[in-house]
Amino acid sequence: MSTHIGAAPGDIAPVVLMPGDPLRAKWIAETFLDDAKCYHEVRGMYGYTGTWHGQRVSVQGSGMGQPSLAIYVNELFTDYDVQSVIRVGSCGALTEKVAIRDVVLASGACTDSSMNRLRFGGLDYAPVADFGLLSRAYAAAQATDGVTAHVGLIMSSDSFYSPRPELMTPMTDHGVLAVEMEASALYTLAAAYDRKALVVCTVSDHIVTGEQTTSAEREQTFDAMVHIALTAALGA
C-alpha cells in the first residue's frame, strides 16, 4: 500500500482516468463503469475500479494543481504498475477559436511551474502526450455527435487566480488554446516512467468572453470527454 493511495495490490487497473475533482471520479464510476468498487477514500480523494465494455479501468481523483497530481501519478506508476493515465478535466479557453464546452486534446503542455525547471536543472523540457492515445482520442471525438474537438497546446498554470494575467498573451500568440493546472506534470511523469498519458479537457469557462459553466455542470455533465477518453484507452 502506498503513502497516499489506500489500495491493495491488484485493486487498480492498468488504465486510469484521472479527474481533478474526486466527486467527478465518483460520478464517472457510477455513470460509465459496471460493477464499480471504491478502493480508496483517503483524504476524500476517491478511487474506483470497474469495467467498461468488459475491460477493467480505474478512476482516480488527483486534486487541483501539479503537486497534488504528481503525488497520485507517482504512486500509480511505482506502486500499482499503472500503464496509462488519461486526465479528464476542465480548462479555460484562451482564444475565441475555442468555445465553451468544446473538447481540447492537449498535444503538449506549457507551464509556469518550477517543477520541471528543478527536475531538468533550469532547462525547458517540452512535455507531450502519447501519440497513440492522442490519435485515437481525436478519432473518437470526430465520431462523436455534437462534439467540437481541438488538438493543440495547453498551459498548465500553478495559479488559478493569476496575479499576472497579461502573461497569457504571448502564450495565445504562439498557439496555446487553453489553461488548466495539471497536464505538464502528468506528461513529464509519464515520460520519466516510460508510461502513456493524455489530457482530455472540456472548456468550462472562457477567459475571453467571460462565459462559464456551473460547478454542478463541471462535476456531472462532461460526459463526451469521458467517452472519448475511454475509447482512446480501451477501444470500443
C-alpha positions as a Markdown table, in Angstrom:
| # | Residue | x | y | z |
|---|---|---|---|---|
| 1 | Met | 0.0 | 0.0 | 0.0 |
| 2 | Ser | 1.3 | 3.4 | -1.0 |
| 3 | Thr | 1.6 | 6.5 | 1.2 |
| 4 | His | -1.5 | 8.4 | -0.2 |
| 5 | Ile | -3.5 | 5.7 | -2.1 |
| 6 | Gly | -5.1 | 3.2 | 0.2 |
| 7 | Ala | -5.5 | 0.4 | -2.3 |
| 8 | Ala | -4.3 | -3.1 | -2.1 |
| 9 | Pro | -2.1 | -4.7 | -4.9 |
| 10 | Gly | -4.3 | -5.6 | -7.8 |
| 11 | Asp | -7.1 | -3.1 | -6.9 |
| 12 | Ile | -6.2 | -0.6 | -9.6 |
| 13 | Ala | -6.5 | -1.4 | -13.3 |
| 14 | Pro | -3.6 | -0.7 | -15.8 |
| 15 | Val | -5.6 | 2.1 | -17.3 |
| 16 | Val | -6.7 | 5.1 | -15.1 |
| 17 | Leu | -8.9 | 8.0 | -15.8 |
| 18 | Met | -7.9 | 10.9 | -13.6 |
| 19 | Pro | -10.3 | 13.9 | -13.0 |
| 20 | Gly | -9.1 | 16.6 | -10.6 |
| 21 | Asp | -12.4 | 16.6 | -8.7 |
| 22 | Pro | -12.9 | 13.4 | -6.6 |
| 23 | Leu | -16.7 | 13.9 | -6.9 |
| 24 | Arg | -16.2 | 13.7 | -10.7 |
| 25 | Ala | -14.4 | 10.4 | -10.2 |
| 26 | Lys | -17.4 | 9.2 | -8.3 |
| 27 | Trp | -19.8 | 10.3 | -11.0 |
| 28 | Ile | -17.7 | 8.7 | -13.7 |
| 29 | Ala | -17.6 | 5.4 | -11.9 |
| 30 | Glu | -21.3 | 5.4 | -11.2 |
| 31 | Thr | -22.2 | 6.6 | -14.7 |
| 32 | Phe | -19.9 | 4.7 | -17.0 |
| 33 | Leu | -18.5 | 1.7 | -15.2 |
| 34 | Asp | -20.1 | -1.7 | -14.5 |
| 35 | Asp | -19.5 | -3.2 | -11.0 |
| 36 | Ala | -17.5 | -0.2 | -9.8 |
| 37 | Lys | -16.0 | -0.6 | -6.4 |
| 38 | Cys | -14.3 | 2.1 | -4.3 |
| 39 | Tyr | -10.8 | 1.2 | -3.5 |
| 40 | His | -9.7 | 4.4 | -1.9 |
| 41 | Glu | -11.1 | 7.2 | 0.2 |
| 42 | Val | -8.0 | 8.6 | 1.9 |
| 43 | Arg | -8.3 | 12.4 | 2.2 |
| 44 | Gly | -11.6 | 12.2 | 0.3 |
| 45 | Met | -9.7 | 11.5 | -3.0 |
| 46 | Tyr | -11.9 | 8.8 | -4.2 |
| 47 | Gly | -10.7 | 6.0 | -6.5 |
| 48 | Tyr | -12.8 | 3.3 | -8.2 |
| 49 | Thr | -12.3 | 0.2 | -10.3 |
| 50 | Gly | -14.9 | -1.3 | -12.6 |
| 51 | Thr | -15.3 | -2.4 | -16.2 |
| 52 | Trp | -16.2 | -0.6 | -19.4 |
| 53 | His | -17.3 | -2.9 | -22.2 |
| 54 | Gly | -15.8 | -5.8 | -20.3 |
| 55 | Gln | -12.4 | -4.2 | -19.8 |
| 56 | Arg | -11.0 | -3.2 | -16.4 |
| 57 | Val | -10.5 | 0.5 | -15.8 |
| 58 | Ser | -10.0 | 2.7 | -12.8 |
| 59 | Val | -10.9 | 6.3 | -12.0 |
| 60 | Gln | -8.8 | 8.2 | -9.5 |
| 61 | Gly | -9.2 | 11.8 | -8.3 |
| 62 | Ser | -6.0 | 13.9 | -8.3 |
| 63 | Gly | -6.9 | 17.1 | -6.6 |
| 64 | Met | -6.0 | 20.5 | -8.1 |
| 65 | Gly | -2.6 | 21.5 | -9.3 |
| 66 | Gln | 0.6 | 19.8 | -10.4 |
| 67 | Pro | 2.0 | 19.0 | -6.9 |
| 68 | Ser | -1.2 | 17.2 | -6.0 |
| 69 | Leu | -1.5 | 15.3 | -9.2 |
| 70 | Ala | 2.2 | 14.3 | -9.1 |
| 71 | Ile | 1.7 | 12.6 | -5.7 |
| 72 | Tyr | -1.0 | 10.3 | -7.1 |
| 73 | Val | 0.6 | 9.7 | -10.5 |
| 74 | Asn | 3.9 | 8.8 | -9.0 |
| 75 | Glu | 2.2 | 6.2 | -6.7 |
| 76 | Leu | 0.1 | 4.8 | -9.5 |
| 77 | Phe | 3.1 | 4.2 | -11.7 |
| 78 | Thr | 5.5 | 3.0 | -9.0 |
| 79 | Asp | 3.2 | 1.1 | -6.5 |
| 80 | Tyr | 0.4 | -0.1 | -8.8 |
| 81 | Asp | 2.1 | -0.6 | -12.2 |
| 82 | Val | -0.4 | 1.6 | -14.0 |
| 83 | Gln | 0.5 | 1.8 | -17.7 |
| 84 | Ser | -1.8 | 4.7 | -18.9 |
| 85 | Val | -3.3 | 7.7 | -17.2 |
| 86 | Ile | -5.8 | 10.0 | -19.0 |
| 87 | Arg | -6.7 | 13.2 | -17.3 |
| 88 | Val | -10.3 | 14.2 | -17.8 |
| 89 | Gly | -10.8 | 17.7 | -16.5 |
| 90 | Ser | -11.9 | 21.2 | -17.2 |
| 91 | Cys | -10.0 | 24.1 | -18.8 |
| 92 | Gly | -10.4 | 27.7 | -19.5 |
| 93 | Ala | -10.3 | 28.8 | -23.2 |
| 94 | Leu | -7.7 | 31.4 | -24.0 |
| 95 | Thr | -8.8 | 32.1 | -27.6 |
| 96 | Glu | -12.1 | 32.6 | -29.4 |
| 97 | Lys | -11.1 | 29.8 | -31.7 |
| 98 | Val | -12.3 | 27.6 | -28.8 |
| 99 | Ala | -15.9 | 27.7 | -27.5 |
| 100 | Ile | -17.4 | 26.9 | -24.1 |
| 101 | Arg | -18.0 | 23.1 | -23.8 |
| 102 | Asp | -15.6 | 22.3 | -26.7 |
| 103 | Val | -13.1 | 19.5 | -26.0 |
| 104 | Val | -9.4 | 20.2 | -26.0 |
| 105 | Leu | -6.9 | 17.3 | -26.6 |
| 106 | Ala | -3.6 | 18.5 | -25.3 |
| 107 | Ser | -0.8 | 17.6 | -27.7 |
| 108 | Gly | 1.7 | 19.2 | -25.3 |
| 109 | Ala | 1.8 | 21.4 | -22.2 |
| 110 | Cys | 3.5 | 24.7 | -21.5 |
| 111 | Thr | 3.8 | 25.7 | -17.8 |
| 112 | Asp | 4.7 | 28.5 | -15.4 |
| 113 | Ser | 5.6 | 25.9 | -12.7 |
| 114 | Ser | 9.1 | 25.5 | -11.4 |
| 115 | Met | 8.7 | 21.7 | -11.1 |
| 116 | Asn | 10.3 | 20.9 | -14.5 |
| 117 | Arg | 13.0 | 23.6 | -14.1 |
| 118 | Leu | 14.1 | 21.9 | -10.9 |
| 119 | Arg | 13.9 | 18.4 | -12.5 |
| 120 | Phe | 15.9 | 19.5 | -15.6 |
| 121 | Gly | 18.4 | 21.9 | -14.0 |
| 122 | Gly | 16.9 | 25.0 | -15.5 |
| 123 | Leu | 16.4 | 23.6 | -19.0 |
| 124 | Asp | 13.0 | 23.9 | -20.6 |
| 125 | Tyr | 11.6 | 20.4 | -21.2 |
| 126 | Ala | 8.6 | 20.0 | -23.6 |
| 127 | Pro | 6.1 | 17.5 | -22.1 |
| 128 | Val | 3.9 | 15.9 | -24.8 |
| 129 | Ala | 1.0 | 13.4 | -25.0 |
| 130 | Asp | 1.3 | 9.8 | -26.0 |
| 131 | Phe | 0.7 | 9.9 | -29.8 |
| 132 | Gly | -1.3 | 6.6 | -29.9 |
| 133 | Leu | -3.7 | 7.8 | -27.2 |
| 134 | Leu | -3.9 | 11.3 | -28.8 |
| 135 | Ser | -4.7 | 9.9 | -32.3 |
| 136 | Arg | -7.3 | 7.5 | -31.0 |
| 137 | Ala | -8.9 | 10.3 | -28.9 |
| 138 | Tyr | -9.1 | 12.6 | -31.9 |
| 139 | Ala | -10.7 | 9.8 | -34.0 |
| 140 | Ala | -13.2 | 9.2 | -31.2 |
| 141 | Ala | -14.0 | 12.9 | -30.9 |
| 142 | Gln | -14.6 | 13.1 | -34.6 |
| 143 | Ala | -17.0 | 10.2 | -34.4 |
| 144 | Thr | -19.0 | 11.7 | -31.5 |
| 145 | Asp | -22.1 | 13.7 | -32.5 |
| 146 | Gly | -22.2 | 17.2 | -31.2 |
| 147 | Val | -18.5 | 17.4 | -30.1 |
| 148 | Thr | -16.1 | 20.1 | -31.4 |
| 149 | Ala | -12.6 | 19.0 | -30.6 |
| 150 | His | -9.3 | 20.8 | -30.8 |
| 151 | Val | -5.8 | 19.4 | -30.8 |
| 152 | Gly | -3.0 | 21.7 | -29.6 |
| 153 | Leu | -1.0 | 23.2 | -26.8 |
| 154 | Ile | -2.4 | 23.8 | -23.3 |
| 155 | Met | -1.0 | 25.9 | -20.5 |
| 156 | Ser | -0.5 | 24.3 | -17.0 |
| 157 | Ser | -0.5 | 27.1 | -14.5 |
| 158 | Asp | 0.2 | 27.0 | -10.8 |
| 159 | Ser | -2.2 | 29.9 | -10.2 |
| 160 | Phe | -5.9 | 29.7 | -10.6 |
| 161 | Tyr | -6.2 | 33.4 | -9.7 |
| 162 | Ser | -3.2 | 34.7 | -11.6 |
| 163 | Pro | -1.6 | 38.0 | -10.4 |
| 164 | Arg | -0.2 | 38.4 | -13.9 |
| 165 | Pro | -2.9 | 37.5 | -16.4 |
| 166 | Glu | -1.1 | 39.5 | -19.1 |
| 167 | Leu | 1.5 | 36.8 | -19.3 |
| 168 | Met | -1.0 | 34.6 | -21.2 |
| 169 | Thr | -0.9 | 36.9 | -24.2 |
| 170 | Pro | 2.4 | 35.6 | -25.6 |
| 171 | Met | 1.1 | 32.1 | -25.0 |
| 172 | Thr | -2.0 | 32.6 | -27.1 |
| 173 | Asp | 0.0 | 34.4 | -29.7 |
| 174 | His | 2.0 | 31.2 | -30.0 |
| 175 | Gly | -1.0 | 28.9 | -30.3 |
| 176 | Val | -1.8 | 27.9 | -26.8 |
| 177 | Leu | -5.6 | 27.1 | -26.7 |
| 178 | Ala | -6.5 | 26.8 | -23.0 |
| 179 | Val | -5.3 | 26.9 | -19.5 |
| 180 | Glu | -5.5 | 24.2 | -16.7 |
| 181 | Met | -3.3 | 23.1 | -13.8 |
| 182 | Glu | -2.1 | 19.5 | -14.3 |
| 183 | Ala | -1.0 | 18.5 | -17.8 |
| 184 | Ser | 2.6 | 19.4 | -17.7 |
| 185 | Ala | 3.4 | 17.3 | -14.6 |
| 186 | Leu | 1.4 | 14.3 | -15.9 |
| 187 | Tyr | 3.2 | 14.3 | -19.3 |
| 188 | Thr | 6.6 | 14.6 | -17.6 |
| 189 | Leu | 6.0 | 11.8 | -15.2 |
| 190 | Ala | 4.7 | 9.5 | -17.9 |
| 191 | Ala | 7.9 | 10.2 | -19.8 |
| 192 | Ala | 10.1 | 9.5 | -16.7 |
| 193 | Tyr | 8.4 | 6.2 | -16.1 |
| 194 | Asp | 8.0 | 5.2 | -19.8 |
| 195 | Arg | 4.2 | 5.2 | -19.5 |
| 196 | Lys | 1.4 | 6.6 | -21.6 |
| 197 | Ala | -0.6 | 9.8 | -20.8 |
| 198 | Leu | -3.1 | 12.1 | -22.4 |
| 199 | Val | -5.1 | 15.1 | -21.2 |
| 200 | Val | -8.7 | 15.5 | -22.4 |
| 201 | Cys | -10.4 | 18.7 | -21.2 |
| 202 | Thr | -13.8 | 20.3 | -21.6 |
| 203 | Val | -13.9 | 24.0 | -21.8 |
| 204 | Ser | -15.7 | 25.0 | -18.6 |
| 205 | Asp | -15.1 | 28.8 | -18.8 |
| 206 | His | -13.9 | 31.3 | -21.3 |
| 207 | Ile | -11.2 | 33.8 | -20.4 |
| 208 | Val | -12.0 | 36.0 | -23.4 |
| 209 | Thr | -15.8 | 36.0 | -23.4 |
| 210 | Gly | -16.4 | 35.5 | -19.7 |
| 211 | Glu | -18.8 | 32.6 | -20.3 |
| 212 | Gln | -18.7 | 29.8 | -17.7 |
| 213 | Thr | -20.4 | 26.6 | -16.6 |
| 214 | Thr | -21.7 | 25.9 | -13.1 |
| 215 | Ser | -19.9 | 23.7 | -10.6 |
| 216 | Ala | -22.6 | 21.1 | -10.9 |
| 217 | Glu | -22.1 | 21.0 | -14.7 |
| 218 | Arg | -18.4 | 20.6 | -14.3 |
| 219 | Glu | -18.9 | 17.7 | -11.9 |
| 220 | Gln | -21.6 | 15.8 | -13.7 |
| 221 | Thr | -22.2 | 16.8 | -17.4 |
| 222 | Phe | -18.9 | 16.5 | -19.2 |
| 223 | Asp | -19.8 | 13.0 | -20.5 |
| 224 | Ala | -18.4 | 13.4 | -24.0 |
| 225 | Met | -14.8 | 13.8 | -22.9 |
| 226 | Val | -15.1 | 10.7 | -20.7 |
| 227 | His | -16.4 | 8.6 | -23.6 |
| 228 | Ile | -13.6 | 9.9 | -25.7 |
| 229 | Ala | -11.0 | 9.1 | -23.1 |
| 230 | Leu | -12.4 | 5.6 | -22.5 |
| 231 | Thr | -12.5 | 4.9 | -26.2 |
| 232 | Ala | -8.9 | 6.1 | -26.7 |
| 233 | Ala | -7.6 | 4.0 | -23.8 |
| 234 | Leu | -9.6 | 0.8 | -24.3 |
| 235 | Gly | -11.3 | 0.9 | -27.7 |
| 236 | Ala | -14.9 | 0.1 | -28.3 |
